[in-house]
Amino acid sequence: MNIPTGWQIDIGLEIHAQLNTKSKIFSGASTLFGSEPNSQASAVDLALPGVLPVVNEAVYAKAVRFGLGVSADISRVSAFDRKNYFYPDLPKGYQITQMDLPIVSGGHIDILLEDSTEKRIRITRAHLEEDAGKSLHEAFDRYTGIDLNRAGTPLLEIVSEPDIKSAFEAVAYARKIHQLVTYLNICDGDMSQGSLRFDANVSVRREDSDTLGVRTETKNLNSFRFLERAIYYETVRQIDRLEAGRSVAQETRLYDHNKDETRPMRSKETATDYRYFPEPDLLPVIITDETIAKIKAEMPELPTQRQQRFIEDFNLAATDAALLANDRNLADYFEATIKNSQDPILSANWIKVELLGHLNRDAVSITDSPVSAIQLGDLVALIQAGTISGKIAKDVFAALWTGETSSAATYIEQHDLHQLSDPSALEPLIFDILKANPKQLEQLRSGKDKLMGFFVGQVMKQTQGKANPQEVNNIIKRLLQETV
C-alpha cells in the first residue's frame, strides 16, 4: 500500500477484548453468544428503577493477568466511573467504565516489522467496562431493532500510545494482542462474534512537523483485514484533504467494507463531553500484593517463552517453533502429539503440512480437528518405526480425517499397508526395473544422480507405495556396483 511521500502517520488503537466470563460484569445474566435477542438481559442490564450493579469478581483476575502479560503496573486500588452519553442501545444513559483509576497502567507489546526488526509499542492503560447493546438496522423495514443481550458484557479496553506508524504495524500489534489474550485464556478472540474489536485513531502530519495532526476514530473494526483497509483509506483521505488545502475534522467514523471506505458517524466527543464522575453504586476495589502474586504464579507460558522452549528442547527450526507457538491450541496439539510419537521434528512437519493443509482446506479450527493429537502421534510413531512409508501415511491420515477409521494401526492391518523393507523381497523387483530402463540406468551410472529418484519412483509405483524408500536406495546403490 503506497502512502504519499512527505507525510508521517500516527496511529493509536483501542482494542476491546470481551472477557470470557460466564456471566456479565454487573449482573448474573449469561454472556452466551447467539441467543434470541433480549433473552439474556436482566433487570440490571435493562436499567430498571431501583436495581443496583454488583461487580463480577472474575473480571479482576483476568485484567491482572493481562497487565502481567504486558509488564504493566497493576493498580492496587481501582474504581469505576460513569461515562454519560445517550444512545438507543445504552438503557441507563451512561456506561460504567474506569476513567481515573484504571486497573492496568503502562506496559508494552513488541512487534516484528517488515524488515524483521523489532519495535516496541507502548500501552497507555487497560481498563474494565461494560459493553452496550446492539442496534439492528436491517432487521425491520424503516425501524431499528435493539438487542440488549450484549449490554453488560465485560470488556477490557486496551489503549495504546500513538506509536504505530502504518497499517502494517497496526495489524502486527493487533495480532500480538489477540495472541496474548487467547494464550492467557481471558478472551476467546473470536472476532466474528465481536469478542475482539478495534477502534483506530489516525492522524497525519508533515514529516518535518512535531505537532500531532487532527485525529479521527474509526470504530468497531472486527477483522485484521478491515483494520488494515480502514487505516489505509483514512490515511490517504486525510492526506488528500490537507494537500488540497482543506482541514480534517475531529470525528468518529465507520468503515464500510463493501465500499472499502470510511464515512462520518458523529463529531468526536471529548472527556468533558462525557461528564465523567465516580460511579456512586460501586465502591473502589483493593487488590493485594498477595492476590497479584497468586495470579502471577498461575500465569501460563507465554508465546515467546514457548517458542524458545520448542527450539531448545525439541530442536525445531525457529520458523517451525514460531508457527506452532503462535496459537495456544496448536501448540497444545503439538505437545500432545509428541507424547505419542516421541519425534518432535517429524510431528511438526506433519502438523504444518498435512494437518494445517486439511484444516485450511475445510475451514476447520484446530480445536475441531477430526484427527486428534493422539491419533496423529500414533501415525507418526508408525512412520518412525518403519511400519508404513510417508506416502502410505498420507492415505491413512485421509482415512482418519474422514472418519473411515479411528485407529491408524487398525487401518494399516485391515488394508495390508505394511511397508516392504525385506531386501530379499525388494531386490528381484528392483533388479527387473533397472534392466527394463537401460537408458536411465546408463545415465545414473554416468553420474546423473537425479535418476535415482526416477528408479525409486518406479519401485514405489510397482509396490503401491509400500516399499521402504531408504531400503530401495540402499539396494539400488548396491546393485550399481554389481553387474546389472
TORSELO-577573 format. One record per residue (C-alpha): x, y, z; residue in three letters. Coordinates in pm, 1 decimal. Example, Ala and Ser with C-alpha at 12.3 -4.5 7.8 and 13.67 -1.06 7.14 Angstrom:
% residues 2
<<1230.0, -450.0, 780.0>, ALA>
<<1367.0, -106.0, 714.0>, SER>
//
This chain:
% residues 484
<<0.0, 0.0, 0.0>, MET>
<<156.9, 326.4, -113.1>, ASN>
<<121.8, 636.7, 103.9>, ILE>
<<207.9, 978.5, -48.5>, PRO>
<<560.0, 1087.6, 45.1>, THR>
<<634.4, 1377.9, 276.5>, GLY>
<<389.2, 1269.3, 546.0>, TRP>
<<412.1, 1078.3, 870.4>, GLN>
<<125.7, 883.8, 1024.8>, ILE>
<<35.6, 847.9, 1392.3>, ASP>
<<-195.5, 563.9, 1491.4>, ILE>
<<-327.1, 459.7, 1829.1>, GLY>
<<-550.3, 156.4, 1878.4>, LEU>
<<-823.4, 97.2, 2131.4>, GLU>
<<-888.8, -275.1, 2148.3>, ILE>
<<-1198.8, -407.8, 2321.5>, HIS>
<<-1144.4, -763.7, 2442.2>, ALA>
<<-1453.1, -942.1, 2573.5>, GLN>
<<-1356.0, -1124.6, 2891.5>, LEU>
<<-1465.8, -1486.9, 2878.6>, ASN>
<<-1667.8, -1496.1, 3198.2>, THR>
<<-1991.0, -1695.1, 3214.8>, LYS>
<<-2188.9, -1400.4, 3348.6>, SER>
<<-2185.3, -1027.5, 3286.7>, LYS>
<<-1976.5, -771.8, 3468.2>, ILE>
<<-2254.0, -625.9, 3688.0>, PHE>
<<-2529.3, -889.6, 3671.8>, SER>
<<-2575.2, -1265.4, 3674.1>, GLY>
<<-2708.1, -1276.1, 3316.6>, ALA>
<<-2536.1, -1513.7, 3074.9>, SER>
<<-2279.0, -1396.1, 2818.6>, THR>
<<-2350.7, -1688.6, 2583.3>, LEU>
<<-2336.3, -1583.0, 2218.8>, PHE>
<<-2614.8, -1643.6, 1968.3>, GLY>
<<-2920.2, -1648.9, 2192.6>, SER>
<<-3253.1, -1496.1, 2094.1>, GLU>
<<-3248.9, -1112.7, 2110.9>, PRO>
<<-3308.1, -975.5, 2459.5>, ASN>
<<-3325.2, -1322.7, 2615.4>, SER>
<<-3014.0, -1255.3, 2824.1>, GLN>
<<-3090.8, -905.4, 2951.2>, ALA>
<<-3155.7, -893.5, 3325.2>, SER>
<<-3320.9, -614.7, 3522.9>, ALA>
<<-2974.9, -466.9, 3584.1>, VAL>
<<-2889.5, -476.2, 3211.5>, ASP>
<<-3222.9, -311.3, 3130.9>, LEU>
<<-3160.0, -38.3, 3393.8>, ALA>
<<-3496.6, -88.6, 3559.8>, LEU>
<<-3565.3, 150.4, 3850.9>, PRO>
<<-3414.3, 52.0, 4184.6>, GLY>
<<-3165.0, -207.1, 4058.4>, VAL>
<<-2800.7, -192.5, 4166.5>, LEU>
<<-2490.2, -336.5, 3998.6>, PRO>
<<-2273.8, -598.3, 4169.5>, VAL>
<<-1928.0, -641.6, 4020.0>, VAL>
<<-1820.4, -983.2, 3890.1>, ASN>
<<-1503.8, -1073.3, 4082.8>, GLU>
<<-1368.7, -1285.5, 3795.4>, ALA>
<<-1301.5, -982.4, 3573.8>, VAL>
<<-1030.3, -853.4, 3807.4>, TYR>
<<-816.0, -1166.5, 3788.1>, ALA>
<<-839.3, -1162.7, 3408.0>, LYS>
<<-741.6, -795.2, 3389.8>, ALA>
<<-446.5, -855.7, 3621.7>, VAL>
<<-335.9, -1145.9, 3402.0>, ARG>
<<-327.4, -914.7, 3103.2>, PHE>
<<-135.5, -649.1, 3294.5>, GLY>
<<127.7, -901.1, 3398.6>, LEU>
<<147.1, -1028.3, 3040.5>, GLY>
<<243.8, -683.4, 2907.5>, VAL>
<<473.5, -591.2, 3200.7>, SER>
<<236.8, -318.0, 3317.9>, ALA>
<<167.9, -164.2, 3659.4>, ASP>
<<-127.7, -319.9, 3840.3>, ILE>
<<-328.7, -62.7, 4033.7>, SER>
<<-378.6, -171.3, 4393.0>, ARG>
<<-690.0, 47.2, 4403.0>, VAL>
<<-921.1, 70.1, 4100.3>, SER>
<<-1261.2, 231.2, 4071.8>, ALA>
<<-1549.1, 269.1, 3828.1>, PHE>
<<-1688.4, 588.0, 3677.7>, ASP>
<<-1994.9, 684.7, 3478.8>, ARG>
<<-1946.0, 788.6, 3117.3>, LYS>
<<-2260.0, 976.4, 3022.3>, ASN>
<<-2399.9, 969.6, 2670.2>, TYR>
<<-2726.9, 882.6, 2501.1>, PHE>
<<-2761.0, 601.6, 2251.5>, TYR>
<<-3059.5, 369.3, 2196.9>, PRO>
<<-2865.1, 54.4, 2293.7>, ASP>
<<-2746.5, 206.7, 2623.7>, LEU>
<<-3050.5, 178.0, 2854.8>, PRO>
<<-2902.0, 360.3, 3153.8>, LYS>
<<-2794.4, 665.5, 2955.2>, GLY>
<<-2440.0, 606.2, 3081.1>, TYR>
<<-2171.6, 340.6, 3063.0>, GLN>
<<-1991.9, 209.6, 3370.4>, ILE>
<<-1620.7, 221.0, 3293.9>, THR>
<<-1288.7, 314.5, 3454.9>, GLN>
<<-1152.1, 663.9, 3396.2>, MET>
<<-937.2, 797.9, 3678.5>, ASP>
<<-826.9, 469.8, 3841.5>, LEU>
<<-785.8, 200.9, 3570.9>, PRO>
<<-675.3, -142.5, 3682.1>, ILE>
<<-375.9, -155.0, 3441.2>, VAL>
<<-136.5, 128.6, 3358.5>, SER>
<<157.1, 123.9, 3118.8>, GLY>
<<307.7, -187.4, 2964.8>, GLY>
<<418.0, -268.2, 2612.6>, HIS>
<<394.7, -510.8, 2320.6>, ILE>
<<688.4, -590.1, 2089.9>, ASP>
<<609.4, -642.2, 1720.8>, ILE>
<<813.9, -752.2, 1419.1>, LEU>
<<840.2, -505.1, 1132.5>, LEU>
<<853.0, -593.0, 763.6>, GLU>
<<1234.3, -592.4, 771.8>, ASP>
<<1225.2, -839.2, 1068.0>, SER>
<<1345.7, -578.1, 1316.7>, THR>
<<1159.8, -543.6, 1646.3>, GLU>
<<960.4, -240.3, 1756.7>, LYS>
<<805.2, -166.6, 2094.8>, ARG>
<<450.4, -29.5, 2110.8>, ILE>
<<366.4, 132.6, 2443.7>, ARG>
<<34.8, 66.6, 2614.4>, ILE>
<<-123.7, 361.3, 2791.0>, THR>
<<-375.2, 170.8, 3000.6>, ARG>
<<-621.7, -115.8, 3011.0>, ALA>
<<-947.2, -66.4, 3196.3>, HIS>
<<-1261.0, -262.7, 3274.7>, LEU>
<<-1601.1, -157.8, 3144.4>, GLU>
<<-1939.7, -288.2, 3033.8>, GLU>
<<-2043.0, -331.5, 2671.9>, ASP>
<<-2351.7, -167.4, 2525.8>, ALA>
<<-2629.4, -347.3, 2342.8>, GLY>
<<-2655.0, -377.3, 1966.5>, LYS>
<<-2864.2, -181.7, 1716.9>, SER>
<<-3004.3, -395.2, 1435.3>, LEU>
<<-3062.7, -163.0, 1140.8>, HIS>
<<-3152.2, -427.7, 882.7>, GLU>
<<-3390.9, -641.8, 1085.6>, ALA>
<<-3704.5, -434.3, 1021.5>, PHE>
<<-3827.5, -204.5, 746.1>, ASP>
<<-3799.9, 161.5, 849.9>, ARG>
<<-3718.6, 63.0, 1209.8>, TYR>
<<-3413.2, -16.3, 1417.6>, THR>
<<-3420.5, -316.6, 1649.6>, GLY>
<<-3239.1, -312.9, 1983.5>, ILE>
<<-3083.0, -632.8, 2119.9>, ASP>
<<-2959.7, -592.2, 2477.1>, LEU>
<<-2803.7, -936.9, 2513.7>, ASN>
<<-2456.2, -777.5, 2493.1>, ARG>
<<-2542.8, -499.9, 2739.9>, ALA>
<<-2326.8, -550.6, 3046.1>, GLY>
<<-2085.0, -794.9, 2881.7>, THR>
<<-1743.2, -747.1, 3047.7>, PRO>
<<-1477.8, -575.3, 2836.6>, LEU>
<<-1113.2, -494.1, 2885.2>, LEU>
<<-1032.1, -187.5, 2677.1>, GLU>
<<-663.0, -179.9, 2584.7>, ILE>
<<-538.0, 163.9, 2477.7>, VAL>
<<-205.5, 210.7, 2300.9>, SER>
<<13.7, 516.7, 2267.4>, GLU>
<<25.6, 666.7, 1913.0>, PRO>
<<347.3, 472.2, 1844.8>, ASP>
<<205.6, 287.1, 1543.9>, ILE>
<<317.4, 437.2, 1212.4>, LYS>
<<148.3, 226.5, 944.3>, SER>
<<-141.3, -7.8, 875.6>, ALA>
<<109.7, -295.9, 873.6>, PHE>
<<228.3, -208.5, 1225.3>, GLU>
<<-131.7, -172.5, 1343.5>, ALA>
<<-219.4, -522.6, 1225.1>, VAL>
<<102.4, -666.0, 1373.3>, ALA>
<<17.8, -507.1, 1710.3>, TYR>
<<-346.0, -621.7, 1695.0>, ALA>
<<-234.7, -977.8, 1615.9>, ARG>
<<0.5, -978.9, 1915.2>, LYS>
<<-279.8, -859.2, 2143.1>, ILE>
<<-508.3, -1129.3, 2001.0>, HIS>
<<-240.8, -1390.2, 2057.9>, GLN>
<<-178.9, -1274.4, 2414.5>, LEU>
<<-540.6, -1259.3, 2533.1>, VAL>
<<-611.3, -1606.2, 2392.8>, THR>
<<-292.8, -1750.6, 2543.6>, TYR>
<<-385.3, -1601.5, 2879.2>, LEU>
<<-734.4, -1751.8, 2839.4>, ASN>
<<-905.7, -1423.6, 2922.4>, ILE>
<<-1078.1, -1383.0, 2582.2>, CYS>
<<-1168.9, -1634.3, 2312.1>, ASP>
<<-1058.8, -1388.0, 2042.3>, GLY>
<<-1348.2, -1477.8, 1810.1>, ASP>
<<-1384.6, -1160.5, 1603.5>, MET>
<<-1683.6, -1298.3, 1412.2>, SER>
<<-1874.8, -1291.9, 1742.2>, GLN>
<<-1745.4, -949.4, 1847.5>, GLY>
<<-1509.9, -1084.6, 2114.0>, SER>
<<-1229.5, -860.7, 1987.4>, LEU>
<<-1296.3, -523.6, 1822.9>, ARG>
<<-1066.3, -242.7, 1717.4>, PHE>
<<-1105.3, 134.7, 1716.9>, ASP>
<<-834.0, 306.9, 1512.0>, ALA>
<<-730.4, 663.6, 1591.8>, ASN>
<<-549.7, 803.2, 1287.5>, VAL>
<<-382.5, 1138.1, 1222.9>, SER>
<<-128.3, 1261.5, 969.6>, VAL>
<<128.7, 1543.7, 973.4>, ARG>
<<409.8, 1672.4, 758.7>, ARG>
<<740.0, 1490.0, 801.4>, GLU>
<<905.2, 1799.8, 947.7>, ASP>
<<623.6, 1869.4, 1196.4>, SER>
<<645.9, 1786.9, 1567.4>, ASP>
<<276.6, 1851.2, 1628.5>, THR>
<<26.0, 1568.4, 1600.7>, LEU>
<<-244.2, 1621.6, 1342.3>, GLY>
<<-619.7, 1618.0, 1398.8>, VAL>
<<-725.7, 1259.4, 1458.7>, ARG>
<<-1028.6, 1063.9, 1356.2>, THR>
<<-1152.4, 746.7, 1523.1>, GLU>
<<-1279.3, 462.6, 1306.0>, THR>
<<-1484.1, 233.8, 1528.9>, LYS>
<<-1582.6, -130.2, 1556.7>, ASN>
<<-1342.4, -295.9, 1314.4>, LEU>
<<-1381.4, -670.7, 1360.2>, ASN>
<<-1108.8, -823.5, 1143.4>, SER>
<<-739.5, -768.2, 1079.8>, PHE>
<<-812.4, -707.3, 711.2>, ARG>
<<-1077.0, -443.4, 783.6>, PHE>
<<-839.0, -278.0, 1031.5>, LEU>
<<-567.6, -256.8, 766.5>, GLU>
<<-800.7, -132.7, 491.4>, ARG>
<<-971.4, 126.9, 712.4>, ALA>
<<-640.4, 274.6, 829.3>, ILE>
<<-506.8, 288.9, 475.4>, TYR>
<<-821.3, 457.1, 342.7>, TYR>
<<-836.0, 705.6, 629.2>, GLU>
<<-466.1, 791.5, 594.3>, THR>
<<-495.0, 865.7, 222.5>, VAL>
<<-821.2, 1056.3, 275.1>, ARG>
<<-666.2, 1287.3, 533.8>, GLN>
<<-353.6, 1348.9, 326.8>, ILE>
<<-563.9, 1427.6, 16.8>, ASP>
<<-767.1, 1682.1, 213.1>, ARG>
<<-462.4, 1854.6, 359.2>, LEU>
<<-280.1, 1864.1, 26.8>, GLU>
<<-590.2, 2025.6, -124.7>, ALA>
<<-579.0, 2297.7, 142.6>, GLY>
<<-877.5, 2164.1, 335.2>, ARG>
<<-897.3, 2067.0, 701.9>, SER>
<<-955.3, 1733.8, 877.0>, VAL>
<<-1247.7, 1725.9, 1118.1>, ALA>
<<-1210.0, 1551.5, 1452.3>, GLN>
<<-1485.6, 1293.8, 1428.0>, GLU>
<<-1590.3, 933.4, 1474.1>, THR>
<<-1615.3, 734.1, 1152.3>, ARG>
<<-1736.3, 392.1, 1040.6>, LEU>
<<-1572.1, 162.9, 785.9>, TYR>
<<-1789.4, 26.0, 505.3>, ASP>
<<-1614.1, -290.4, 383.4>, HIS>
<<-1845.1, -320.4, 82.5>, ASN>
<<-1732.8, 19.3, -49.4>, LYS>
<<-1388.3, -0.4, 114.2>, ASP>
<<-1421.7, 346.5, 263.4>, GLU>
<<-1479.7, 525.5, 591.8>, THR>
<<-1765.0, 769.5, 643.2>, ARG>
<<-1863.7, 1011.7, 921.2>, PRO>
<<-2066.3, 880.9, 1212.9>, MET>
<<-2065.2, 1171.4, 1459.4>, ARG>
<<-1842.2, 1454.8, 1578.5>, SER>
<<-1569.2, 1331.5, 1811.2>, LYS>
<<-1656.1, 1382.6, 2175.6>, GLU>
<<-1400.7, 1476.0, 2441.5>, THR>
<<-1376.3, 1355.8, 2800.4>, ALA>
<<-1552.2, 1675.9, 2909.3>, THR>
<<-1847.6, 1600.0, 2683.1>, ASP>
<<-1899.0, 1266.7, 2858.5>, TYR>
<<-1921.8, 1431.2, 3205.2>, ARG>
<<-1732.6, 1153.5, 3382.5>, TYR>
<<-1790.9, 1120.1, 3756.0>, PHE>
<<-1728.8, 837.9, 4009.0>, PRO>
<<-1983.9, 555.1, 3999.6>, GLU>
<<-2175.7, 601.9, 4328.8>, PRO>
<<-2315.8, 247.2, 4337.8>, ASP>
<<-1978.0, 68.2, 4331.0>, LEU>
<<-1700.1, 100.0, 4586.9>, LEU>
<<-1332.5, 108.6, 4483.7>, PRO>
<<-1170.2, -236.3, 4477.1>, VAL>
<<-840.2, -305.8, 4650.4>, ILE>
<<-615.5, -575.1, 4506.3>, ILE>
<<-348.9, -701.5, 4744.7>, THR>
<<9.5, -792.1, 4664.6>, ASP>
<<-72.2, -1148.0, 4770.9>, GLU>
<<-353.8, -1170.2, 4515.4>, THR>
<<-128.6, -1042.3, 4238.7>, ILE>
<<146.3, -1286.4, 4338.8>, ALA>
<<-102.8, -1574.6, 4328.7>, LYS>
<<-224.5, -1477.5, 3980.7>, ILE>
<<135.3, -1440.0, 3862.9>, LYS>
<<220.8, -1788.2, 3988.7>, ALA>
<<-69.1, -1930.1, 3786.1>, GLU>
<<24.6, -1748.6, 3462.6>, MET>
<<60.3, -1979.4, 3160.8>, PRO>
<<374.0, -1995.0, 2949.4>, GLU>
<<364.3, -1702.4, 2704.9>, LEU>
<<413.4, -1741.3, 2327.3>, PRO>
<<772.5, -1614.6, 2309.2>, THR>
<<873.4, -1837.4, 2601.4>, GLN>
<<705.7, -2138.5, 2444.2>, ARG>
<<866.9, -2072.8, 2107.8>, GLN>
<<1212.5, -2061.6, 2267.4>, GLN>
<<1143.6, -2384.7, 2456.6>, ARG>
<<1038.0, -2558.6, 2135.0>, PHE>
<<1371.6, -2459.7, 1980.5>, ILE>
<<1582.3, -2559.8, 2280.5>, GLU>
<<1401.4, -2875.1, 2394.3>, ASP>
<<1282.7, -3016.1, 2062.0>, PHE>
<<1547.5, -2880.2, 1824.0>, ASN>
<<1282.8, -2727.0, 1598.0>, LEU>
<<1372.7, -2466.5, 1337.6>, ALA>
<<1287.3, -2114.0, 1450.4>, ALA>
<<1019.2, -2077.8, 1180.9>, THR>
<<850.3, -2404.6, 1281.4>, ASP>
<<866.7, -2313.9, 1650.2>, ALA>
<<710.4, -1973.5, 1578.5>, ALA>
<<432.3, -2129.2, 1369.5>, LEU>
<<342.2, -2383.6, 1637.1>, LEU>
<<374.6, -2148.1, 1934.3>, ALA>
<<176.1, -1869.6, 1768.6>, ASN>
<<-157.2, -2031.0, 1856.5>, ASP>
<<-207.5, -2177.8, 2202.0>, ARG>
<<-439.9, -2454.0, 2082.0>, ASN>
<<-198.3, -2552.2, 1804.8>, LEU>
<<92.9, -2553.4, 2048.2>, ALA>
<<-105.3, -2774.3, 2287.3>, ASP>
<<-189.7, -3007.1, 1997.6>, TYR>
<<178.4, -3033.9, 1903.4>, PHE>
<<287.2, -3118.6, 2257.2>, GLU>
<<11.3, -3378.3, 2289.9>, ALA>
<<118.4, -3532.2, 1957.2>, THR>
<<481.3, -3580.9, 2054.7>, ILE>
<<383.4, -3759.2, 2374.2>, LYS>
<<277.2, -4047.1, 2148.5>, ASN>
<<514.3, -4003.9, 1856.0>, SER>
<<832.7, -3931.9, 2052.9>, GLN>
<<953.0, -3748.8, 1740.6>, ASP>
<<911.9, -3367.7, 1763.4>, PRO>
<<1058.5, -3281.9, 1421.7>, ILE>
<<855.9, -3536.6, 1223.0>, LEU>
<<545.4, -3443.6, 1422.2>, SER>
<<599.8, -3074.1, 1347.8>, ALA>
<<631.7, -3149.3, 976.6>, ASN>
<<308.1, -3348.1, 970.8>, TRP>
<<123.0, -3078.0, 1160.1>, ILE>
<<237.2, -2789.1, 940.7>, LYS>
<<186.5, -2971.3, 608.8>, VAL>
<<-89.2, -3233.6, 634.9>, GLU>
<<-288.1, -3118.8, 937.3>, LEU>
<<-286.9, -2744.3, 867.8>, LEU>
<<-342.5, -2814.0, 498.3>, GLY>
<<-658.8, -3010.1, 574.2>, HIS>
<<-775.7, -2757.3, 836.2>, LEU>
<<-736.7, -2467.4, 591.0>, ASN>
<<-894.9, -2658.3, 305.0>, ARG>
<<-1206.3, -2746.3, 506.1>, ASP>
<<-1213.1, -2423.4, 713.3>, ALA>
<<-1192.1, -2617.9, 1040.1>, VAL>
<<-1031.1, -2486.2, 1358.4>, SER>
<<-761.1, -2684.1, 1536.9>, ILE>
<<-996.3, -2741.6, 1831.0>, THR>
<<-1243.2, -2913.2, 1595.4>, ASP>
<<-985.6, -3123.3, 1408.6>, SER>
<<-1126.5, -3465.6, 1308.1>, PRO>
<<-778.0, -3610.4, 1368.6>, VAL>
<<-686.2, -3591.1, 1735.3>, SER>
<<-335.0, -3530.9, 1864.1>, ALA>
<<-327.3, -3888.5, 1994.6>, ILE>
<<-422.2, -4027.1, 1654.1>, GLN>
<<-160.2, -3819.8, 1473.7>, LEU>
<<101.3, -3913.7, 1733.1>, GLY>
<<27.9, -4282.5, 1674.7>, ASP>
<<54.8, -4233.3, 1297.5>, LEU>
<<389.2, -4052.3, 1322.2>, VAL>
<<519.8, -4327.6, 1551.7>, ALA>
<<430.0, -4588.2, 1287.9>, LEU>
<<620.9, -4391.0, 1023.9>, ILE>
<<919.6, -4356.7, 1253.4>, GLN>
<<914.3, -4730.4, 1329.0>, ALA>
<<918.2, -4812.7, 957.6>, GLY>
<<578.3, -4979.7, 970.8>, THR>
<<448.8, -4761.7, 685.7>, ILE>
<<600.6, -4520.9, 436.0>, SER>
<<530.6, -4148.6, 430.9>, GLY>
<<325.3, -4193.8, 114.6>, LYS>
<<103.2, -4459.6, 268.8>, ILE>
<<77.9, -4249.6, 584.6>, ALA>
<<-95.4, -3976.0, 383.2>, LYS>
<<-363.2, -4225.9, 282.8>, ASP>
<<-403.1, -4334.7, 644.5>, VAL>
<<-428.9, -3969.3, 754.9>, PHE>
<<-702.9, -3913.3, 496.0>, ALA>
<<-894.4, -4210.4, 637.5>, ALA>
<<-860.5, -4069.5, 988.9>, LEU>
<<-975.1, -3727.6, 866.9>, TRP>
<<-1291.6, -3858.5, 702.6>, THR>
<<-1372.5, -4085.7, 994.6>, GLY>
<<-1327.5, -4401.4, 790.2>, GLU>
<<-1114.9, -4529.9, 1077.7>, THR>
<<-1029.3, -4421.5, 1429.1>, SER>
<<-700.5, -4608.6, 1450.7>, SER>
<<-403.7, -4586.8, 1215.4>, ALA>
<<-272.7, -4926.8, 1323.2>, ALA>
<<-608.2, -5096.2, 1265.2>, THR>
<<-647.2, -4937.8, 921.1>, TYR>
<<-296.5, -5048.0, 820.4>, ILE>
<<-368.7, -5403.1, 931.1>, GLU>
<<-707.7, -5420.0, 758.9>, GLN>
<<-568.3, -5295.1, 425.8>, HIS>
<<-231.9, -5471.6, 441.6>, ASP>
<<-35.2, -5145.3, 412.7>, LEU>
<<278.3, -5252.0, 599.3>, HIS>
<<594.9, -5114.6, 449.0>, GLN>
<<812.9, -5353.5, 246.2>, LEU>
<<1161.1, -5344.9, 393.4>, SER>
<<1279.1, -5702.7, 336.4>, ASP>
<<1578.0, -5685.7, 91.5>, PRO>
<<1510.7, -6040.3, -31.4>, SER>
<<1160.6, -5933.2, -143.5>, ALA>
<<1263.1, -5597.0, -287.6>, LEU>
<<1586.1, -5688.7, -469.3>, GLU>
<<1433.1, -5900.4, -754.1>, PRO>
<<1178.0, -5628.6, -824.1>, LEU>
<<1441.2, -5354.2, -830.3>, ILE>
<<1669.6, -5565.4, -1048.8>, PHE>
<<1392.5, -5606.0, -1308.5>, ASP>
<<1315.1, -5230.9, -1304.7>, ILE>
<<1680.9, -5142.1, -1360.2>, LEU>
<<1707.0, -5386.8, -1652.3>, LYS>
<<1383.7, -5252.4, -1804.6>, ALA>
<<1520.7, -4896.4, -1821.0>, ASN>
<<1871.6, -4925.6, -1973.7>, PRO>
<<1892.5, -4563.2, -2090.8>, LYS>
<<1814.4, -4419.9, -1746.0>, GLN>
<<2042.1, -4681.6, -1586.3>, LEU>
<<2332.8, -4573.7, -1802.6>, GLU>
<<2272.1, -4207.4, -1716.3>, GLN>
<<2263.5, -4296.9, -1346.5>, LEU>
<<2591.8, -4485.4, -1381.6>, ARG>
<<2747.6, -4183.7, -1556.3>, SER>
<<2680.6, -3963.2, -1254.0>, GLY>
<<2332.3, -3819.7, -1310.2>, LYS>
<<2219.9, -3876.1, -952.3>, ASP>
<<1875.9, -3728.8, -1015.0>, LYS>
<<1788.5, -4053.7, -1192.2>, LEU>
<<1792.5, -4222.3, -850.8>, MET>
<<1458.5, -4054.9, -786.2>, GLY>
<<1321.6, -4195.7, -1110.7>, PHE>
<<1404.4, -4553.3, -1011.9>, PHE>
<<1279.9, -4510.6, -655.2>, VAL>
<<955.3, -4375.3, -800.5>, GLY>
<<921.8, -4677.9, -1029.2>, GLN>
<<965.4, -4911.2, -732.0>, VAL>
<<710.6, -4719.5, -526.7>, MET>
<<467.2, -4737.6, -816.3>, LYS>
<<512.3, -5114.3, -851.3>, GLN>
<<462.7, -5166.6, -477.5>, THR>
<<173.2, -4919.3, -450.0>, GLN>
<<379.3, -4702.9, -218.2>, GLY>
<<462.7, -4982.8, 27.6>, LYS>
<<836.8, -5005.0, -37.3>, ALA>
<<1072.9, -4852.3, 217.4>, ASN>
<<1238.2, -4567.6, 19.0>, PRO>
<<1561.1, -4579.3, 218.8>, GLN>
<<1595.9, -4953.8, 170.6>, GLU>
<<1523.0, -4910.4, -201.2>, VAL>
<<1802.7, -4651.3, -223.3>, ASN>
<<2043.5, -4885.8, -49.4>, ASN>
<<1961.0, -5177.7, -279.7>, ILE>
<<1995.7, -4966.4, -595.5>, ILE>
<<2337.1, -4840.6, -484.3>, LYS>
<<2449.1, -5194.9, -413.5>, ARG>
<<2324.1, -5328.0, -746.6>, LEU>
<<2500.4, -5046.2, -932.8>, LEU>
<<2828.9, -5181.4, -803.7>, GLN>
<<2741.8, -5521.0, -943.1>, GLU>
<<2665.0, -5629.5, -1297.5>, THR>
<<2304.4, -5548.9, -1381.1>, VAL>
//
